Amino acid sequence: MENLATKVPQLKKIPKELKKHRDTRVDNYYWLNDRENPEVINYLNEENAYREEQMQHTEEFQAQLFEEIKGRIKEQDQSVPYQKKGYWFYVRFEIGQDYPVYCRKKGSLEAEEEILLDVNELAKGHDFYQIGGMSISPDNQWLAFGEDTLSRRIYTIRFKNLKTGEITEEKIENSTGSVAWSADSSILFYTVKDETLRPSQIMRHKKGDDSANDVLIYSEEDSTFTTFIYKSKSERFLIIANSSTLSNEYRYMDSSEPLGEFTMFQKRERDLEYGIAHFEENWYVHTNKDGATNFKLMTCPLNLTEKENWQELIAHRKDVYLEGVDLFKNYLVLEERSNGLNQIRIKRWSDSKEHYLEFPEKTYTASTGNNPDFDSDILRYAYSSLTTPASVFDYNMETKERELKKQMEVVGGYNAEEYQSERIWAKAEDGVEIPISLVYKKSLKKDSGNPLLLYAYGSYGATIDPSFSSTRLSLLDRGFVFAIAHIRGGEYLGRNWYDTGKCFKRKILLQTIFLAVKN
């Protein structure tokens, strides 16, 4: 190993022709796909050895940073409990343990704790262990959960009897880990993956039966689409969703009739995107229909779901991006984005009166949280910024009172007043203004050539919002400026921001942004 660390590893080229769409592409490094190949393993070992040798002079500093960053993390912690079907659910972490403990209490938070899953116990004997989906049957007797022991996101569904505490021998292999139960808890549906790990088929499983007898319900033959199944918030419907980059398709079935047939909601069309939610005798459709690039909200009767029957409820706006909706018995909650900033809009069903939540900072992140209780007037939402640790609030939509339920604790102390966040704009080569969120220590002298870490990601419509990181404090406390450039390709400034950041429109000069932040 000594010799390997003294020279730059040489990666050999083995040309392989890949033919698709009447085009031939040569990949010289395709051979690295074979993770079991001894040559691949040897090359990776060489790379690791070389990296260790080159970084050897920083080992002491690395150890210092590790302990510094780790020291800010609260090892013994607990999530904010949420209520569903008479139980309070939460997750807690214990000192010295690597995995979460999932718990619930019946009736009140003063009740006796019931451990649903202690992942620390389940992980024993495994080099890798991850839970991927937990779902309790409607009769409260069974917990279905997915486990991955290979780090391949291929989950085996297992079952725990909540009355006896026993994890049974019943298993379902090669799934996404998530399930959707029928109303009577006798049947569940799940998604399996193909050889490329694409979620491609929906299966029906009778509880207690051998998975070899499971029935194929749906198979997605288009390789550009993925499929999954879930239950509506109202729990009345089982819904099969099919999705590609710019198209959606849904099928639905009453959860009380799990042996029935799924009904098509609206057939897929290229460039027609939509999502559905159920409330009383109507469906609510979040869609870009008819050129609504920033999306709008429409509604239709339960039995008339084709797009010709959709009626507009919230109109399309060129300057406001409608990101999502949440339905409550008395309120409609809309997640919007205006000029890059998150907004939460609350509209009462009875009289259409509405208002927005107010947020105190110039650049921040806000979103609705876990709100499974359909009948509640309490909206749970999350808030964070570059200087404000992740916070969870409960907001009474009737009285407009809000309560901070929890804010992430930075162990060792953290004073937000010592740091400054702001948002600036930089002009790109084509004249378009690019928003940039940045944070630094207030004691910083801006004209002294400070080091800058600039982060930018623009692809797939993924938006990088400005949120808090305790790890980042190690940079800020050493005089760094940290900046997030909200470049095109994400949806920070609406759907058009995504459209202008792909294909031949993608050219963005990060050098321009870098200079703007430095100045």
C-alpha positions in Angstrom: 0.0 0.0 0.0 3.0 2.3 0.6 3.7 2.5 -3.2 0.1 3.2 -4.1 0.0 6.4 -2.0 3.0 7.9 -3.7 1.7 8.4 -7.2 -1.5 9.5 -8.9 -3.7 6.5 -9.6 -4.0 5.8 -13.3 -7.5 5.0 -14.6 -7.4 2.9 -17.7 -9.8 3.4 -20.6 -11.8 0.5 -22.0 -14.0 1.9 -24.8 -17.6 0.7 -24.8 -20.2 1.8 -27.4 -23.6 2.7 -26.1 -26.3 2.9 -28.9 -29.6 4.6 -28.4 -31.9 7.0 -30.3 -29.8 6.3 -33.5 -26.8 7.7 -31.7 -23.6 6.0 -30.6 -21.8 7.2 -27.5 -18.4 5.9 -26.3 -18.0 5.5 -22.6 -14.3 4.8 -21.7 -15.1 4.1 -18.1 -18.2 1.9 -18.3 -16.2 -0.9 -16.8 -16.4 0.9 -13.4 -20.1 -0.1 -13.2 -19.0 -3.6 -12.2 -18.7 -3.2 -8.4 -17.6 -6.8 -7.9 -14.7 -6.6 -10.4 -11.4 -6.9 -8.5 -9.8 -4.3 -10.8 -12.6 -1.8 -9.9 -12.1 -2.5 -6.2 -8.3 -2.1 -6.5 -8.6 1.2 -8.3 -10.9 2.5 -5.6 -8.4 1.4 -3.0 -5.7 3.3 -4.9 -7.8 6.4 -5.0 -8.5 6.2 -1.3 -4.8 5.7 -0.5 -3.8 8.6 -2.6 -6.4 10.9 -1.0 -5.2 9.9 2.5 -1.6 10.6 1.6 -2.4 14.0 0.0 -4.6 15.0 3.0 -2.3 13.7 5.7 -1.1 17.1 6.8 -4.7 18.1 7.6 -5.6 15.1 9.7 -5.3 17.0 13.0 -7.5 19.8 11.7 -10.0 17.3 10.3 -10.3 15.7 13.7 -10.7 19.2 15.3 -13.5 20.1 12.8 -15.2 16.7 13.3 -15.4 17.1 17.1 -16.5 20.8 16.7 -19.3 19.9 14.3 -20.4 16.8 16.3 -20.3 18.8 19.5 -23.1 21.1 18.2 -25.5 18.2 17.6 -27.9 17.2 20.4 -27.6 13.4 20.7 -30.7 13.0 22.9 -33.5 14.5 21.0 -37.2 14.1 20.1 -39.4 15.2 17.3 -42.6 17.3 17.9 -45.4 14.8 18.4 -48.3 14.8 15.9 -51.8 13.4 16.5 -53.6 10.9 14.3 -56.5 8.6 15.1 -56.3 9.0 18.8 -52.5 8.6 19.1 -49.6 10.9 19.4 -46.6 9.9 17.3 -43.0 11.0 17.6 -39.4 9.9 17.0 -36.7 10.1 19.6 -32.9 9.6 19.6 -30.8 8.3 22.5 -27.2 9.2 23.5 -24.7 6.9 21.9 -27.3 5.3 19.6 -27.1 5.7 15.8 -30.7 5.0 14.9 -34.1 6.5 15.7 -36.8 5.0 18.0 -40.3 5.4 16.7 -43.0 5.8 19.4 -46.6 6.6 20.1 -48.9 7.4 23.0 -52.6 6.7 23.2 -54.9 9.6 24.0 -52.4 12.1 25.5 -48.7 12.8 25.8 -49.0 11.8 29.5 -49.9 8.2 28.5 -47.5 5.3 28.6 -45.1 5.1 25.7 -45.4 2.4 23.1 -42.3 1.7 21.1 -43.3 1.0 17.5 -39.8 0.3 16.2 -36.4 0.5 17.9 -34.2 0.7 14.9 -31.1 0.3 17.0 -32.2 -3.2 17.9 -33.2 -4.0 14.3 -29.9 -2.8 13.0 -27.8 -5.2 15.1 -25.8 -7.6 13.0 -26.1 -5.4 9.9 -23.3 -3.3 8.3 -26.1 -1.1 6.9 -29.7 -0.7 8.0 -32.4 1.7 7.0 -36.2 2.0 7.5 -38.0 3.0 4.3 -41.7 3.5 5.0 -44.0 2.8 8.0 -47.8 2.4 7.8 -50.2 1.3 10.5 -53.3 -0.7 9.4 -56.7 1.1 10.0 -57.6 -1.4 12.7 -54.4 -0.5 14.6 -53.3 -4.1 14.7 -50.4 -4.2 12.2 -47.4 -2.0 11.4 -45.9 -2.5 8.0 -42.4 -1.2 7.5 -39.7 -1.5 4.8 -36.1 -2.4 5.7 -32.9 -2.1 3.5 -29.8 -3.9 4.6 -27.8 -3.5 1.4 -27.8 0.3 0.9 -29.5 -0.2 -2.5 -32.9 1.3 -1.7 -34.4 -2.1 -2.3 -36.7 -2.7 0.7 -38.2 -5.8 2.2 -41.6 -5.2 3.7 -42.1 -6.7 7.2 -44.9 -6.7 9.7 -45.2 -6.1 13.4 -48.2 -7.2 15.4 -48.9 -4.2 17.6 -51.0 -6.2 20.1 -48.3 -8.8 20.8 -45.2 -6.8 19.8 -44.0 -9.7 17.6 -42.3 -9.1 14.2 -43.6 -11.9 12.1 -41.9 -14.1 9.4 -44.2 -12.6 6.7 -42.1 -10.7 4.1 -42.4 -9.0 0.8 -39.2 -8.6 -1.2 -38.0 -6.0 -3.7 -40.2 -3.1 -2.9 -40.0 0.6 -2.3 -40.9 -0.1 1.4 -44.2 1.8 1.5 -47.7 0.3 1.5 -51.3 1.4 1.3 -53.9 -0.5 3.3 -57.5 -1.3 2.4 -60.2 0.1 4.8 -60.7 -3.2 6.5 -57.0 -3.9 7.0 -57.2 -7.2 5.2 -55.4 -6.2 2.0 -52.4 -4.0 1.2 -50.9 -2.6 -2.0 -47.2 -2.0 -2.6 -44.8 -1.1 -5.4 -42.0 -3.3 -6.8 -38.9 -2.2 -8.7 -37.5 -3.5 -12.0 -33.9 -4.4 -12.7 -33.0 -0.6 -13.0 -34.6 0.0 -9.6 -37.4 2.0 -11.3 -40.7 1.6 -9.3 -42.7 -0.1 -12.1 -45.4 -2.4 -10.7 -48.3 -2.3 -8.2 -49.0 -5.5 -6.4 -51.9 -6.6 -4.1 -51.2 -8.7 -1.0 -53.6 -10.4 1.3 -52.4 -10.0 4.9 -51.0 -13.2 6.2 -50.8 -14.9 2.8 -47.6 -16.0 1.0 -46.2 -13.1 -1.1 -45.9 -15.7 -4.0 -49.6 -15.4 -4.3 -49.7 -11.6 -4.7 -51.6 -10.2 -7.6 -50.2 -7.8 -10.2 -52.6 -4.8 -10.3 -50.7 -2.4 -12.6 -47.5 -2.4 -14.6 -45.9 0.7 -16.0 -44.4 -0.2 -19.3 -43.1 3.3 -20.2 -39.5 3.4 -18.9 -39.7 7.2 -18.6 -42.5 6.9 -15.9 -42.4 5.7 -12.4 -45.4 4.4 -10.4 -46.4 4.3 -6.7 -49.6 3.9 -4.7 -50.9 5.8 -1.7 -54.0 6.7 0.2 -55.8 10.0 0.1 -55.7 12.2 3.2 -59.4 11.5 3.7 -58.5 7.7 3.5 -61.5 7.1 1.3 -59.4 6.4 -1.8 -56.5 4.3 -2.9 -54.6 6.1 -5.6 -52.1 4.8 -8.2 -49.8 7.7 -9.4 -47.7 7.6 -12.5 -45.2 10.3 -13.1 -42.5 11.4 -15.6 -40.7 14.7 -15.8 -43.5 16.6 -17.5 -46.6 14.3 -17.3 -48.8 12.7 -14.7 -51.5 10.1 -14.6 -53.7 8.9 -11.7 -56.1 6.0 -11.1 -58.3 5.7 -8.0 -60.4 3.1 -6.1 -62.5 3.2 -3.0 -60.4 1.7 -0.2 -63.4 -0.2 1.1 -63.5 -2.2 -2.1 -59.9 -3.4 -2.5 -60.8 -6.3 -4.9 -62.4 -3.9 -7.3 -61.0 -2.1 -10.4 -59.1 1.2 -10.4 -60.7 4.0 -12.4 -58.7 6.3 -14.6 -58.7 9.9 -13.4 -57.2 11.7 -16.5 -55.1 9.9 -19.1 -51.5 11.1 -19.5 -50.7 13.8 -22.0 -47.3 15.2 -22.8 -46.8 18.5 -20.9 -50.0 18.0 -18.8 -49.0 17.9 -15.2 -51.5 17.4 -12.4 -51.9 16.2 -8.8 -55.1 15.2 -7.0 -56.6 15.5 -3.5 -60.0 14.5 -2.2 -62.4 16.5 -0.1 -66.1 15.5 0.5 -67.8 15.1 -2.9 -65.1 16.8 -5.0 -61.6 16.2 -6.3 -59.1 19.1 -6.2 -56.6 19.2 -9.1 -53.3 21.1 -8.9 -52.3 21.5 -12.6 -50.6 23.4 -15.4 -53.6 22.8 -17.7 -54.0 25.4 -20.5 -50.6 26.9 -20.2 -50.8 27.6 -16.5 -47.0 27.4 -16.1 -47.1 28.5 -12.5 -50.0 26.1 -11.8 -53.5 26.7 -10.7 -56.1 24.8 -8.6 -59.2 23.3 -10.2 -62.0 21.1 -8.9 -64.4 18.5 -10.3 -67.1 16.0 -9.0 -66.0 12.6 -7.8 -67.5 10.8 -10.9 -66.5 13.4 -13.6 -62.7 13.5 -13.4 -61.6 14.1 -17.1 -60.0 17.4 -17.7 -63.1 18.7 -19.6 -64.9 18.8 -16.2 -62.2 20.7 -14.2 -63.4 24.0 -12.9 -61.1 26.8 -11.8 -60.9 27.6 -8.1 -57.5 29.4 -7.8 -56.5 31.1 -11.0 -53.0 31.0 -12.6 -50.8 34.0 -11.8 -47.7 34.9 -13.8 -45.9 36.2 -10.7 -46.9 33.6 -8.1 -46.0 29.9 -8.3 -48.5 27.6 -6.7 -46.3 24.8 -5.2 -48.9 22.8 -3.3 -52.2 22.5 -1.5 -53.4 20.9 1.8 -57.0 20.3 2.6 -58.7 20.6 6.0 -62.3 20.3 7.0 -62.7 24.1 7.4 -59.7 25.4 5.4 -57.8 25.3 2.2 -54.1 25.9 2.7 -52.0 26.9 -0.3 -48.2 26.9 -0.5 -47.0 29.6 -2.9 -43.8 31.3 -4.0 -43.6 35.0 -4.8 -40.4 36.6 -5.9 -38.6 33.5 -4.7 -40.0 33.6 -1.1 -42.3 31.0 0.4 -45.8 32.0 1.3 -48.5 30.2 3.1 -52.1 31.3 2.2 -55.1 30.2 4.3 -58.6 30.3 2.8 -61.8 29.4 4.7 -64.2 27.2 2.9 -67.4 28.7 4.4 -66.9 32.3 3.4 -63.7 32.3 1.3 -62.0 34.7 3.7 -58.3 34.4 3.4 -55.0 35.6 4.9 -51.2 34.9 4.7 -48.8 33.9 7.4 -46.2 36.6 8.0 -42.5 35.8 8.2 -39.9 38.2 9.7 -36.8 37.8 7.6 -35.7 38.9 4.1 -34.6 35.4 3.0 -36.0 32.2 4.6 -37.7 28.8 4.1 -41.2 28.0 5.1 -43.5 25.1 4.4 -46.4 23.2 5.7 -45.5 20.2 7.9 -47.1 16.9 8.9 -50.8 17.6 9.0 -52.6 14.2 8.9 -55.6 15.3 11.0 -58.3 16.3 8.5 -60.6 17.8 11.1 -58.1 20.1 12.8 -58.0 23.9 12.7 -54.3 23.7 13.6 -51.8 24.0 10.8 -48.3 22.7 11.5 -45.6 24.4 9.5 -41.8 24.6 9.4 -39.6 27.7 9.3 -35.9 28.2 9.0 -33.4 30.7 7.6 -29.6 31.1 7.2 -29.6 32.4 10.8 -32.7 30.8 12.4 -32.4 27.1 13.3 -35.1 24.8 12.0 -38.4 25.6 13.9 -41.8 23.9 14.1 -44.9 26.0 14.7 -48.6 25.2 15.3 -50.8 27.9 13.9 -54.5 28.2 14.8 -56.2 29.1 11.5 -59.3 30.4 13.3 -57.7 32.6 16.0 -54.5 33.3 14.1 -52.4 32.4 17.1 -49.1 30.6 16.6 -47.1 28.5 19.0 -43.4 27.6 18.6 -43.4 23.9 19.4 -39.7 23.3 18.9 -36.5 25.0 17.6 -33.4 23.0 16.8 -31.0 23.3 19.7 -27.4 24.1 18.9 -25.4 22.4 21.6 -22.8 24.7 23.2 -24.8 27.8 22.5 -25.7 29.8 19.4 -26.5 33.5 19.2 -28.4 34.4 16.0 -27.6 38.1 16.7 -24.0 37.5 15.8 -24.8 36.6 12.2 -26.3 38.5 9.3 -28.3 37.1 6.3 -29.4 39.0 3.3 -30.4 38.5 -0.3 -28.7 40.2 -3.2 -29.1 40.0 -7.0 -26.4 39.5 -9.6 -26.7 40.2 -13.3 -25.9 37.2 -15.6 -24.3 37.5 -19.0 -27.7 37.6 -20.7 -28.9 40.4 -18.4 -31.1 38.3 -16.1 -30.9 39.1 -12.4 -30.0 36.0 -10.3 -31.1 36.0 -6.6 -28.4 35.0 -4.1 -29.0 34.3 -0.4 -25.9 34.8 1.8 -24.9 34.7 5.4 -21.8 35.9 7.3 -20.7 37.0 10.8 -21.6 40.6 11.6 -18.1 41.2 12.8 -16.8 40.5 9.3 -15.1 43.4 7.4 -16.7 43.1 3.9 -13.8 44.8 2.1 -11.0 42.6 3.5 -10.9 39.8 0.8 -12.9 37.3 2.8 -13.1 33.7 1.7 -16.3 32.7 0.0 -18.1 29.3 -0.3 -20.6 29.7 -3.2 -23.2 26.9 -3.6 -25.5 26.6 -6.6 -27.6 23.8 -8.0 -30.1 24.2 -10.9 -31.6 21.1 -12.3 -34.8 19.0 -12.4 -36.8 21.9 -10.9 -35.2 21.3 -7.5 -35.1 24.5 -5.5 -32.4 25.1 -2.9 -34.0 27.2 -0.2 -31.9 29.1 2.4 -32.0 27.1 5.6 -30.0 26.8 8.8 -27.0 24.5 9.2 -25.0 24.1 12.4 -22.2 22.6 10.4 -21.9 25.9 8.4 -21.0 27.8 11.6 -17.5 26.3 11.5 -17.0 28.2 8.2 -18.7 31.4 9.3 -16.8 31.6 12.6 -13.6 31.4 10.6 -14.4 34.4 8.4 -16.2 32.8 5.5 -19.1 34.2 3.6 -21.6 31.4 2.6 -23.8 32.0 -0.4 -26.5 30.1 -2.2 -27.1 31.2 -5.9 -30.7 30.4 -6.8 -29.8 29.7 -10.4 -32.1 28.8 -13.3 -33.0 25.1 -13.5 -34.6 25.2 -10.1 -38.0 26.8 -9.4 -37.0 29.6 -7.0 -38.6 32.2 -9.3 -41.4 30.1 -10.6 -41.8 27.4 -13.2 -40.3 29.6 -15.9 -37.1 29.7 -13.9 -36.9 26.0 -14.4 -37.8 26.1 -18.1 -35.1 28.7 -18.9 -32.4 26.6 -17.2 -32.6 23.5 -19.3 -31.5 22.3 -22.8 -30.0 25.1 -24.9 -31.1 27.8 -22.5 -29.0 26.5 -19.7 -25.9 28.7 -20.0 -25.3 30.5 -16.7 -22.1 32.2 -15.8 -21.3 31.3 -12.1 -18.3 33.6 -12.5 -20.7 36.5 -12.7 -22.4 35.4 -9.5 -19.1 34.8 -7.7 -17.9 38.3 -8.5 -21.2 39.8 -7.4 -21.0 38.1 -4.0 -17.4 39.0 -3.5 -18.1 42.6 -4.2 
